[in-house]
Amino acid sequence: MLYIISFIYGLLFGSFLNVCIYRMPANKSIVKPPSACPKCHYQLRWYDNIPVLSFIFLGGKCRYCKNEISIR
């Protein structure tokens, strides 16, 4: 059970660090605006931001415009 909890926290922490790595060099806020599709700029819902699971379920594509989204 400890491994599962550690894995989940690792995914969440890694996802947050990825946001920081992507936005901070560009002088963007890590809080606002919320995550959006890089192609159509549609604001992603909370369930579209679940690390790994949402990427798998959506097939690596935006729910709205169906364009591919980078795994990063």
mmCIF file of the N, C-alpha and C atoms, coordinates in Angstrom:
data_MODEL
# 
_entry.id   MODEL 
# 
loop_
_atom_site.group_PDB 
_atom_site.id 
_atom_site.type_symbol 
_atom_site.label_atom_id 
_atom_site.label_alt_id 
_atom_site.label_comp_id 
_atom_site.label_asym_id 
_atom_site.label_entity_id 
_atom_site.label_seq_id 
_atom_site.pdbx_PDB_ins_code 
_atom_site.Cartn_x 
_atom_site.Cartn_y 
_atom_site.Cartn_z 
_atom_site.occupancy 
_atom_site.B_iso_or_equiv 
_atom_site.pdbx_formal_charge 
_atom_site.auth_seq_id 
_atom_site.auth_comp_id 
_atom_site.auth_asym_id 
_atom_site.auth_atom_id 
_atom_site.pdbx_PDB_model_num 
ATOM 1   N N  . MET A 1 1  ? 0.832   -1.203 0.000   1.00 0.00 ? 1  MET A N  1 
ATOM 2   C CA . MET A 1 1  ? 0.000   0.000  0.000   1.00 0.00 ? 1  MET A CA 1 
ATOM 3   C C  . MET A 1 1  ? 0.875   1.265  0.000   1.00 0.00 ? 1  MET A C  1 
ATOM 4   N N  . LEU A 1 2  ? 1.978   1.199  0.726   1.00 0.00 ? 2  LEU A N  1 
ATOM 5   C CA . LEU A 1 2  ? 2.892   2.340  0.797   1.00 0.00 ? 2  LEU A CA 1 
ATOM 6   C C  . LEU A 1 2  ? 3.466   2.663  -0.583  1.00 0.00 ? 2  LEU A C  1 
ATOM 7   N N  . TYR A 1 3  ? 3.738   1.628  -1.382  1.00 0.00 ? 3  TYR A N  1 
ATOM 8   C CA . TYR A 1 3  ? 4.269   1.847  -2.724  1.00 0.00 ? 3  TYR A CA 1 
ATOM 9   C C  . TYR A 1 3  ? 3.254   2.554  -3.618  1.00 0.00 ? 3  TYR A C  1 
ATOM 10  N N  . ILE A 1 4  ? 2.007   2.176  -3.490  1.00 0.00 ? 4  ILE A N  1 
ATOM 11  C CA . ILE A 1 4  ? 0.953   2.795  -4.302  1.00 0.00 ? 4  ILE A CA 1 
ATOM 12  C C  . ILE A 1 4  ? 0.795   4.268  -3.942  1.00 0.00 ? 4  ILE A C  1 
ATOM 13  N N  . ILE A 1 5  ? 0.773   4.557  -2.657  1.00 0.00 ? 5  ILE A N  1 
ATOM 14  C CA . ILE A 1 5  ? 0.645   5.948  -2.201  1.00 0.00 ? 5  ILE A CA 1 
ATOM 15  C C  . ILE A 1 5  ? 1.851   6.761  -2.637  1.00 0.00 ? 5  ILE A C  1 
ATOM 16  N N  . SER A 1 6  ? 3.043   6.176  -2.512  1.00 0.00 ? 6  SER A N  1 
ATOM 17  C CA . SER A 1 6  ? 4.262   6.869  -2.941  1.00 0.00 ? 6  SER A CA 1 
ATOM 18  C C  . SER A 1 6  ? 4.235   7.139  -4.445  1.00 0.00 ? 6  SER A C  1 
ATOM 19  N N  . PHE A 1 7  ? 3.744   6.177  -5.213  1.00 0.00 ? 7  PHE A N  1 
ATOM 20  C CA . PHE A 1 7  ? 3.646   6.333  -6.667  1.00 0.00 ? 7  PHE A CA 1 
ATOM 21  C C  . PHE A 1 7  ? 2.700   7.473  -7.029  1.00 0.00 ? 7  PHE A C  1 
ATOM 22  N N  . ILE A 1 8  ? 1.552   7.528  -6.374  1.00 0.00 ? 8  ILE A N  1 
ATOM 23  C CA . ILE A 1 8  ? 0.568   8.588  -6.644  1.00 0.00 ? 8  ILE A CA 1 
ATOM 24  C C  . ILE A 1 8  ? 1.133   9.955  -6.289  1.00 0.00 ? 8  ILE A C  1 
ATOM 25  N N  . TYR A 1 9  ? 1.762   10.069 -5.118  1.00 0.00 ? 9  TYR A N  1 
ATOM 26  C CA . TYR A 1 9  ? 2.369   11.349 -4.743  1.00 0.00 ? 9  TYR A CA 1 
ATOM 27  C C  . TYR A 1 9  ? 3.498   11.731 -5.694  1.00 0.00 ? 9  TYR A C  1 
ATOM 28  N N  . GLY A 1 10 ? 4.247   10.743 -6.163  1.00 0.00 ? 10 GLY A N  1 
ATOM 29  C CA . GLY A 1 10 ? 5.303   11.015 -7.141  1.00 0.00 ? 10 GLY A CA 1 
ATOM 30  C C  . GLY A 1 10 ? 4.747   11.564 -8.442  1.00 0.00 ? 10 GLY A C  1 
ATOM 31  N N  . LEU A 1 11 ? 3.625   10.996 -8.906  1.00 0.00 ? 11 LEU A N  1 
ATOM 32  C CA . LEU A 1 11 ? 2.988   11.499 -10.126 1.00 0.00 ? 11 LEU A CA 1 
ATOM 33  C C  . LEU A 1 11 ? 2.520   12.933 -9.949  1.00 0.00 ? 11 LEU A C  1 
ATOM 34  N N  . LEU A 1 12 ? 1.891   13.215 -8.820  1.00 0.00 ? 12 LEU A N  1 
ATOM 35  C CA . LEU A 1 12 ? 1.382   14.565 -8.569  1.00 0.00 ? 12 LEU A CA 1 
ATOM 36  C C  . LEU A 1 12 ? 2.519   15.578 -8.459  1.00 0.00 ? 12 LEU A C  1 
ATOM 37  N N  . PHE A 1 13 ? 3.550   15.218 -7.701  1.00 0.00 ? 13 PHE A N  1 
ATOM 38  C CA . PHE A 1 13 ? 4.691   16.116 -7.520  1.00 0.00 ? 13 PHE A CA 1 
ATOM 39  C C  . PHE A 1 13 ? 5.426   16.321 -8.842  1.00 0.00 ? 13 PHE A C  1 
ATOM 40  N N  . GLY A 1 14 ? 5.614   15.245 -9.603  1.00 0.00 ? 14 GLY A N  1 
ATOM 41  C CA . GLY A 1 14 ? 6.280   15.348 -10.900 1.00 0.00 ? 14 GLY A CA 1 
ATOM 42  C C  . GLY A 1 14 ? 5.496   16.204 -11.877 1.00 0.00 ? 14 GLY A C  1 
ATOM 43  N N  . SER A 1 15 ? 4.179   16.072 -11.851 1.00 0.00 ? 15 SER A N  1 
ATOM 44  C CA . SER A 1 15 ? 3.331   16.875 -12.725 1.00 0.00 ? 15 SER A CA 1 
ATOM 45  C C  . SER A 1 15 ? 3.448   18.358 -12.375 1.00 0.00 ? 15 SER A C  1 
ATOM 46  N N  . PHE A 1 16 ? 3.439   18.667 -11.091 1.00 0.00 ? 16 PHE A N  1 
ATOM 47  C CA . PHE A 1 16 ? 3.587   20.061 -10.661 1.00 0.00 ? 16 PHE A CA 1 
ATOM 48  C C  . PHE A 1 16 ? 4.957   20.612 -11.052 1.00 0.00 ? 16 PHE A C  1 
ATOM 49  N N  . LEU A 1 17 ? 6.004   19.821 -10.858 1.00 0.00 ? 17 LEU A N  1 
ATOM 50  C CA . LEU A 1 17 ? 7.343   20.275 -11.245 1.00 0.00 ? 17 LEU A CA 1 
ATOM 51  C C  . LEU A 1 17 ? 7.423   20.520 -12.750 1.00 0.00 ? 17 LEU A C  1 
ATOM 52  N N  . ASN A 1 18 ? 6.743   19.694 -13.525 1.00 0.00 ? 18 ASN A N  1 
ATOM 53  C CA . ASN A 1 18 ? 6.737   19.891 -14.971 1.00 0.00 ? 18 ASN A CA 1 
ATOM 54  C C  . ASN A 1 18 ? 6.100   21.226 -15.338 1.00 0.00 ? 18 ASN A C  1 
ATOM 55  N N  . VAL A 1 19 ? 5.024   21.584 -14.643 1.00 0.00 ? 19 VAL A N  1 
ATOM 56  C CA . VAL A 1 19 ? 4.390   22.894 -14.868 1.00 0.00 ? 19 VAL A CA 1 
ATOM 57  C C  . VAL A 1 19 ? 5.383   24.009 -14.543 1.00 0.00 ? 19 VAL A C  1 
ATOM 58  N N  . CYS A 1 20 ? 6.081   23.869 -13.422 1.00 0.00 ? 20 CYS A N  1 
ATOM 59  C CA . CYS A 1 20 ? 7.073   24.882 -13.024 1.00 0.00 ? 20 CYS A CA 1 
ATOM 60  C C  . CYS A 1 20 ? 8.192   24.993 -14.055 1.00 0.00 ? 20 CYS A C  1 
ATOM 61  N N  . ILE A 1 21 ? 8.702   23.859 -14.514 1.00 0.00 ? 21 ILE A N  1 
ATOM 62  C CA . ILE A 1 21 ? 9.798   23.847 -15.485 1.00 0.00 ? 21 ILE A CA 1 
ATOM 63  C C  . ILE A 1 21 ? 9.373   24.484 -16.807 1.00 0.00 ? 21 ILE A C  1 
ATOM 64  N N  . TYR A 1 22 ? 8.130   24.278 -17.189 1.00 0.00 ? 22 TYR A N  1 
ATOM 65  C CA . TYR A 1 22 ? 7.632   24.821 -18.450 1.00 0.00 ? 22 TYR A CA 1 
ATOM 66  C C  . TYR A 1 22 ? 7.330   26.317 -18.356 1.00 0.00 ? 22 TYR A C  1 
ATOM 67  N N  . ARG A 1 23 ? 6.729   26.742 -17.252 1.00 0.00 ? 23 ARG A N  1 
ATOM 68  C CA . ARG A 1 23 ? 6.232   28.123 -17.164 1.00 0.00 ? 23 ARG A CA 1 
ATOM 69  C C  . ARG A 1 23 ? 7.235   29.123 -16.593 1.00 0.00 ? 23 ARG A C  1 
ATOM 70  N N  . MET A 1 24 ? 8.040   28.746 -15.638 1.00 0.00 ? 24 MET A N  1 
ATOM 71  C CA . MET A 1 24 ? 8.923   29.712 -14.961 1.00 0.00 ? 24 MET A CA 1 
ATOM 72  C C  . MET A 1 24 ? 9.944   30.354 -15.900 1.00 0.00 ? 24 MET A C  1 
ATOM 73  N N  . PRO A 1 25 ? 10.616  29.601 -16.792 1.00 0.00 ? 25 PRO A N  1 
ATOM 74  C CA . PRO A 1 25 ? 11.561  30.267 -17.705 1.00 0.00 ? 25 PRO A CA 1 
ATOM 75  C C  . PRO A 1 25 ? 10.879  31.269 -18.639 1.00 0.00 ? 25 PRO A C  1 
ATOM 76  N N  . ALA A 1 26 ? 9.603   31.083 -18.891 1.00 0.00 ? 26 ALA A N  1 
ATOM 77  C CA . ALA A 1 26 ? 8.861   31.996 -19.762 1.00 0.00 ? 26 ALA A CA 1 
ATOM 78  C C  . ALA A 1 26 ? 8.217   33.132 -18.969 1.00 0.00 ? 26 ALA A C  1 
ATOM 79  N N  . ASN A 1 27 ? 8.555   33.241 -17.685 1.00 0.00 ? 27 ASN A N  1 
ATOM 80  C CA . ASN A 1 27 ? 8.003   34.256 -16.776 1.00 0.00 ? 27 ASN A CA 1 
ATOM 81  C C  . ASN A 1 27 ? 6.475   34.212 -16.720 1.00 0.00 ? 27 ASN A C  1 
ATOM 82  N N  . LYS A 1 28 ? 5.933   32.996 -16.728 1.00 0.00 ? 28 LYS A N  1 
ATOM 83  C CA . LYS A 1 28 ? 4.490   32.808 -16.589 1.00 0.00 ? 28 LYS A CA 1 
ATOM 84  C C  . LYS A 1 28 ? 4.188   32.349 -15.164 1.00 0.00 ? 28 LYS A C  1 
ATOM 85  N N  . SER A 1 29 ? 2.995   32.638 -14.706 1.00 0.00 ? 29 SER A N  1 
ATOM 86  C CA . SER A 1 29 ? 2.560   32.210 -13.386 1.00 0.00 ? 29 SER A CA 1 
ATOM 87  C C  . SER A 1 29 ? 2.344   30.701 -13.380 1.00 0.00 ? 29 SER A C  1 
ATOM 88  N N  . ILE A 1 30 ? 2.672   30.065 -12.253 1.00 0.00 ? 30 ILE A N  1 
ATOM 89  C CA . ILE A 1 30 ? 2.421   28.628 -12.128 1.00 0.00 ? 30 ILE A CA 1 
ATOM 90  C C  . ILE A 1 30 ? 1.008   28.353 -11.628 1.00 0.00 ? 30 ILE A C  1 
ATOM 91  N N  . VAL A 1 31 ? 0.277   29.411 -11.296 1.00 0.00 ? 31 VAL A N  1 
ATOM 92  C CA . VAL A 1 31 ? -1.073  29.261 -10.759 1.00 0.00 ? 31 VAL A CA 1 
ATOM 93  C C  . VAL A 1 31 ? -2.130  29.618 -11.801 1.00 0.00 ? 31 VAL A C  1 
ATOM 94  N N  . LYS A 1 32 ? -1.957  30.758 -12.450 1.00 0.00 ? 32 LYS A N  1 
ATOM 95  C CA . LYS A 1 32 ? -2.934  31.224 -13.433 1.00 0.00 ? 32 LYS A CA 1 
ATOM 96  C C  . LYS A 1 32 ? -2.211  31.582 -14.716 1.00 0.00 ? 32 LYS A C  1 
ATOM 97  N N  . PRO A 1 33 ? -2.743  31.381 -15.819 1.00 0.00 ? 33 PRO A N  1 
ATOM 98  C CA . PRO A 1 33 ? -4.022  30.758 -16.130 1.00 0.00 ? 33 PRO A CA 1 
ATOM 99  C C  . PRO A 1 33 ? -3.935  29.254 -15.945 1.00 0.00 ? 33 PRO A C  1 
ATOM 100 N N  . PRO A 1 34 ? -5.085  28.595 -15.798 1.00 0.00 ? 34 PRO A N  1 
ATOM 101 C CA . PRO A 1 34 ? -5.090  27.143 -15.661 1.00 0.00 ? 34 PRO A CA 1 
ATOM 102 C C  . PRO A 1 34 ? -4.563  26.466 -16.927 1.00 0.00 ? 34 PRO A C  1 
ATOM 103 N N  . SER A 1 35 ? -4.287  25.192 -16.833 1.00 0.00 ? 35 SER A N  1 
ATOM 104 C CA . SER A 1 35 ? -3.789  24.441 -17.987 1.00 0.00 ? 35 SER A CA 1 
ATOM 105 C C  . SER A 1 35 ? -4.788  24.494 -19.133 1.00 0.00 ? 35 SER A C  1 
ATOM 106 N N  . ALA A 1 36 ? -4.242  24.556 -20.345 1.00 0.00 ? 36 ALA A N  1 
ATOM 107 C CA . ALA A 1 36 ? -5.080  24.628 -21.544 1.00 0.00 ? 36 ALA A CA 1 
ATOM 108 C C  . ALA A 1 36 ? -4.422  23.838 -22.662 1.00 0.00 ? 36 ALA A C  1 
ATOM 109 N N  . CYS A 1 37 ? -5.208  23.484 -23.632 1.00 0.00 ? 37 CYS A N  1 
ATOM 110 C CA . CYS A 1 37 ? -4.698  22.796 -24.814 1.00 0.00 ? 37 CYS A CA 1 
ATOM 111 C C  . CYS A 1 37 ? -3.745  23.746 -25.541 1.00 0.00 ? 37 CYS A C  1 
ATOM 112 N N  . PRO A 1 38 ? -2.557  23.262 -25.932 1.00 0.00 ? 38 PRO A N  1 
ATOM 113 C CA . PRO A 1 38 ? -1.616  24.147 -26.627 1.00 0.00 ? 38 PRO A CA 1 
ATOM 114 C C  . PRO A 1 38 ? -2.080  24.549 -28.029 1.00 0.00 ? 38 PRO A C  1 
ATOM 115 N N  . LYS A 1 39 ? -3.025  23.822 -28.597 1.00 0.00 ? 39 LYS A N  1 
ATOM 116 C CA . LYS A 1 39 ? -3.498  24.122 -29.957 1.00 0.00 ? 39 LYS A CA 1 
ATOM 117 C C  . LYS A 1 39 ? -4.734  25.021 -29.950 1.00 0.00 ? 39 LYS A C  1 
ATOM 118 N N  . CYS A 1 40 ? -5.808  24.563 -29.279 1.00 0.00 ? 40 CYS A N  1 
ATOM 119 C CA . CYS A 1 40 ? -7.070  25.323 -29.322 1.00 0.00 ? 40 CYS A CA 1 
ATOM 120 C C  . CYS A 1 40 ? -7.239  26.240 -28.107 1.00 0.00 ? 40 CYS A C  1 
ATOM 121 N N  . HIS A 1 41 ? -6.353  26.143 -27.134 1.00 0.00 ? 41 HIS A N  1 
ATOM 122 C CA . HIS A 1 41 ? -6.337  26.971 -25.924 1.00 0.00 ? 41 HIS A CA 1 
ATOM 123 C C  . HIS A 1 41 ? -7.577  26.806 -25.050 1.00 0.00 ? 41 HIS A C  1 
ATOM 124 N N  . TYR A 1 42 ? -8.293  25.687 -25.217 1.00 0.00 ? 42 TYR A N  1 
ATOM 125 C CA . TYR A 1 42 ? -9.450  25.415 -24.373 1.00 0.00 ? 42 TYR A CA 1 
ATOM 126 C C  . TYR A 1 42 ? -8.962  25.054 -22.982 1.00 0.00 ? 42 TYR A C  1 
ATOM 127 N N  . GLN A 1 43 ? -9.535  25.657 -21.967 1.00 0.00 ? 43 GLN A N  1 
ATOM 128 C CA . GLN A 1 43 ? -9.124  25.411 -20.581 1.00 0.00 ? 43 GLN A CA 1 
ATOM 129 C C  . GLN A 1 43 ? -9.498  23.987 -20.188 1.00 0.00 ? 43 GLN A C  1 
ATOM 130 N N  . LEU A 1 44 ? -8.502  23.225 -19.744 1.00 0.00 ? 44 LEU A N  1 
ATOM 131 C CA . LEU A 1 44 ? -8.726  21.833 -19.384 1.00 0.00 ? 44 LEU A CA 1 
ATOM 132 C C  . LEU A 1 44 ? -9.451  21.726 -18.043 1.00 0.00 ? 44 LEU A C  1 
ATOM 133 N N  . ARG A 1 45 ? -10.315 20.758 -17.929 1.00 0.00 ? 45 ARG A N  1 
ATOM 134 C CA . ARG A 1 45 ? -11.038 20.483 -16.686 1.00 0.00 ? 45 ARG A CA 1 
ATOM 135 C C  . ARG A 1 45 ? -10.114 19.745 -15.732 1.00 0.00 ? 45 ARG A C  1 
ATOM 136 N N  . TRP A 1 46 ? -10.513 19.678 -14.472 1.00 0.00 ? 46 TRP A N  1 
ATOM 137 C CA . TRP A 1 46 ? -9.674  19.026 -13.462 1.00 0.00 ? 46 TRP A CA 1 
ATOM 138 C C  . TRP A 1 46 ? -9.431  17.564 -13.815 1.00 0.00 ? 46 TRP A C  1 
ATOM 139 N N  . TYR A 1 47 ? -10.412 16.894 -14.377 1.00 0.00 ? 47 TYR A N  1 
ATOM 140 C CA . TYR A 1 47 ? -10.255 15.473 -14.691 1.00 0.00 ? 47 TYR A CA 1 
ATOM 141 C C  . TYR A 1 47 ? -9.405  15.252 -15.941 1.00 0.00 ? 47 TYR A C  1 
ATOM 142 N N  . ASP A 1 48 ? -9.142  16.292 -16.685 1.00 0.00 ? 48 ASP A N  1 
ATOM 143 C CA . ASP A 1 48 ? -8.223  16.194 -17.814 1.00 0.00 ? 48 ASP A CA 1 
ATOM 144 C C  . ASP A 1 48 ? -6.771  16.408 -17.375 1.00 0.00 ? 48 ASP A C  1 
ATOM 145 N N  . ASN A 1 49 ? -6.568  16.743 -16.125 1.00 0.00 ? 49 ASN A N  1 
ATOM 146 C CA . ASN A 1 49 ? -5.224  17.013 -15.600 1.00 0.00 ? 49 ASN A CA 1 
ATOM 147 C C  . ASN A 1 49 ? -4.723  15.943 -14.648 1.00 0.00 ? 49 ASN A C  1 
ATOM 148 N N  . ILE A 1 50 ? -5.370  14.807 -14.597 1.00 0.00 ? 50 ILE A N  1 
ATOM 149 C CA . ILE A 1 50 ? -4.907  13.717 -13.728 1.00 0.00 ? 50 ILE A CA 1 
ATOM 150 C C  . ILE A 1 50 ? -3.680  13.105 -14.392 1.00 0.00 ? 50 ILE A C  1 
ATOM 151 N N  . PRO A 1 51 ? -2.521  13.172 -13.727 1.00 0.00 ? 51 PRO A N  1 
ATOM 152 C CA . PRO A 1 51 ? -1.292  12.687 -14.356 1.00 0.00 ? 51 PRO A CA 1 
ATOM 153 C C  . PRO A 1 51 ? -1.415  11.248 -14.846 1.00 0.00 ? 51 PRO A C  1 
ATOM 154 N N  . VAL A 1 52 ? -0.910  10.974 -15.996 1.00 0.00 ? 52 VAL A N  1 
ATOM 155 C CA . VAL A 1 52 ? -0.821  9.690  -16.682 1.00 0.00 ? 52 VAL A CA 1 
ATOM 156 C C  . VAL A 1 52 ? -2.203  9.141  -17.075 1.00 0.00 ? 52 VAL A C  1 
ATOM 157 N N  . LEU A 1 53 ? -3.145  9.057  -16.159 1.00 0.00 ? 53 LEU A N  1 
ATOM 158 C CA . LEU A 1 53 ? -4.448  8.463  -16.456 1.00 0.00 ? 53 LEU A CA 1 
ATOM 159 C C  . LEU A 1 53 ? -5.193  9.222  -17.549 1.00 0.00 ? 53 LEU A C  1 
ATOM 160 N N  . SER A 1 54 ? -5.269  10.537 -17.423 1.00 0.00 ? 54 SER A N  1 
ATOM 161 C CA . SER A 1 54 ? -6.001  11.299 -18.439 1.00 0.00 ? 54 SER A CA 1 
ATOM 162 C C  . SER A 1 54 ? -5.285  11.216 -19.785 1.00 0.00 ? 54 SER A C  1 
ATOM 163 N N  . PHE A 1 55 ? -3.959  11.164 -19.776 1.00 0.00 ? 55 PHE A N  1 
ATOM 164 C CA . PHE A 1 55 ? -3.214  11.038 -21.030 1.00 0.00 ? 55 PHE A CA 1 
ATOM 165 C C  . PHE A 1 55 ? -3.536  9.712  -21.703 1.00 0.00 ? 55 PHE A C  1 
ATOM 166 N N  . ILE A 1 56 ? -3.614  8.646  -20.920 1.00 0.00 ? 56 ILE A N  1 
ATOM 167 C CA . ILE A 1 56 ? -3.927  7.325  -21.471 1.00 0.00 ? 56 ILE A CA 1 
ATOM 168 C C  . ILE A 1 56 ? -5.363  7.279  -21.984 1.00 0.00 ? 56 ILE A C  1 
ATOM 169 N N  . PHE A 1 57 ? -6.319  7.730  -21.168 1.00 0.00 ? 57 PHE A N  1 
ATOM 170 C CA . PHE A 1 57 ? -7.730  7.666  -21.548 1.00 0.00 ? 57 PHE A CA 1 
ATOM 171 C C  . PHE A 1 57 ? -8.054  8.537  -22.764 1.00 0.00 ? 57 PHE A C  1 
ATOM 172 N N  . LEU A 1 58 ? -7.366  9.662  -22.888 1.00 0.00 ? 58 LEU A N  1 
ATOM 173 C CA . LEU A 1 58 ? -7.625  10.549 -24.031 1.00 0.00 ? 58 LEU A CA 1 
ATOM 174 C C  . LEU A 1 58 ? -6.741  10.213 -25.229 1.00 0.00 ? 58 LEU A C  1 
ATOM 175 N N  . GLY A 1 59 ? -5.872  9.238  -25.073 1.00 0.00 ? 59 GLY A N  1 
ATOM 176 C CA . GLY A 1 59 ? -5.015  8.838  -26.186 1.00 0.00 ? 59 GLY A CA 1 
ATOM 177 C C  . GLY A 1 59 ? -3.992  9.883  -26.566 1.00 0.00 ? 59 GLY A C  1 
ATOM 178 N N  . GLY A 1 60 ? -3.620  10.742 -25.622 1.00 0.00 ? 60 GLY A N  1 
ATOM 179 C CA . GLY A 1 60 ? -2.631  11.784 -25.903 1.00 0.00 ? 60 GLY A CA 1 
ATOM 180 C C  . GLY A 1 60 ? -3.168  12.906 -26.757 1.00 0.00 ? 60 GLY A C  1 
ATOM 181 N N  . LYS A 1 61 ? -4.503  13.047 -26.782 1.00 0.00 ? 61 LYS A N  1 
ATOM 182 C CA . LYS A 1 61 ? -5.123  14.081 -27.609 1.00 0.00 ? 61 LYS A CA 1 
ATOM 183 C C  . LYS A 1 61 ? -6.033  14.967 -26.766 1.00 0.00 ? 61 LYS A C  1 
ATOM 184 N N  . CYS A 1 62 ? -6.247  16.160 -27.252 1.00 0.00 ? 62 CYS A N  1 
ATOM 185 C CA . CYS A 1 62 ? -7.160  17.098 -26.601 1.00 0.00 ? 62 CYS A CA 1 
ATOM 186 C C  . CYS A 1 62 ? -8.589  16.564 -26.711 1.00 0.00 ? 62 CYS A C  1 
ATOM 187 N N  . ARG A 1 63 ? -9.332  16.647 -25.637 1.00 0.00 ? 63 ARG A N  1 
ATOM 188 C CA . ARG A 1 63 ? -10.721 16.189 -25.626 1.00 0.00 ? 63 ARG A CA 1 
ATOM 189 C C  . ARG A 1 63 ? -11.586 17.008 -26.590 1.00 0.00 ? 63 ARG A C  1 
ATOM 190 N N  . TYR A 1 64 ? -11.210 18.238 -26.837 1.00 0.00 ? 64 TYR A N  1 
ATOM 191 C CA . TYR A 1 64 ? -12.072 19.163 -27.567 1.00 0.00 ? 64 TYR A CA 1 
ATOM 192 C C  . TYR A 1 64 ? -11.709 19.291 -29.048 1.00 0.00 ? 64 TYR A C  1 
ATOM 193 N N  . CYS A 1 65 ? -10.424 19.452 -29.363 1.00 0.00 ? 65 CYS A N  1 
ATOM 194 C CA . CYS A 1 65 ? -10.046 19.647 -30.765 1.00 0.00 ? 65 CYS A CA 1 
ATOM 195 C C  . CYS A 1 65 ? -9.396  18.405 -31.381 1.00 0.00 ? 65 CYS A C  1 
ATOM 196 N N  . LYS A 1 66 ? -9.102  17.415 -30.565 1.00 0.00 ? 66 LYS A N  1 
ATOM 197 C CA . LYS A 1 66 ? -8.529  16.134 -31.006 1.00 0.00 ? 66 LYS A CA 1 
ATOM 198 C C  . LYS A 1 66 ? -7.109  16.224 -31.547 1.00 0.00 ? 66 LYS A C  1 
ATOM 199 N N  . ASN A 1 67 ? -6.436  17.352 -31.337 1.00 0.00 ? 67 ASN A N  1 
ATOM 200 C CA . ASN A 1 67 ? -5.031  17.459 -31.723 1.00 0.00 ? 67 ASN A CA 1 
ATOM 201 C C  . ASN A 1 67 ? -4.169  16.797 -30.659 1.00 0.00 ? 67 ASN A C  1 
ATOM 202 N N  . GLU A 1 68 ? -3.011  16.304 -31.079 1.00 0.00 ? 68 GLU A N  1 
ATOM 203 C CA . GLU A 1 68 ? -2.114  15.629 -30.143 1.00 0.00 ? 68 GLU A CA 1 
ATOM 204 C C  . GLU A 1 68 ? -1.540  16.612 -29.129 1.00 0.00 ? 68 GLU A C  1 
ATOM 205 N N  . ILE A 1 69 ? -1.372  16.117 -27.909 1.00 0.00 ? 69 ILE A N  1 
ATOM 206 C CA . ILE A 1 69 ? -0.749  16.880 -26.834 1.00 0.00 ? 69 ILE A CA 1 
ATOM 207 C C  . ILE A 1 69 ? 0.521   16.159 -26.430 1.00 0.00 ? 69 ILE A C  1 
ATOM 208 N N  . SER A 1 70 ? 1.595   16.891 -26.298 1.00 0.00 ? 70 SER A N  1 
ATOM 209 C CA . SER A 1 70 ? 2.880   16.316 -25.921 1.00 0.00 ? 70 SER A CA 1 
ATOM 210 C C  . SER A 1 70 ? 2.774   15.617 -24.566 1.00 0.00 ? 70 SER A C  1 
ATOM 211 N N  . ILE A 1 71 ? 3.504   14.533 -24.401 1.00 0.00 ? 71 ILE A N  1 
ATOM 212 C CA . ILE A 1 71 ? 3.509   13.837 -23.127 1.00 0.00 ? 71 ILE A CA 1 
ATOM 213 C C  . ILE A 1 71 ? 4.092   14.716 -22.017 1.00 0.00 ? 71 ILE A C  1 
ATOM 214 N N  . ARG A 1 72 ? 4.895   15.664 -22.395 1.00 0.00 ? 72 ARG A N  1 
ATOM 215 C CA . ARG A 1 72 ? 5.453   16.593 -21.401 1.00 0.00 ? 72 ARG A CA 1 
ATOM 216 C C  . ARG A 1 72 ? 4.376   17.525 -20.909 1.00 0.00 ? 72 ARG A C  1 
# 
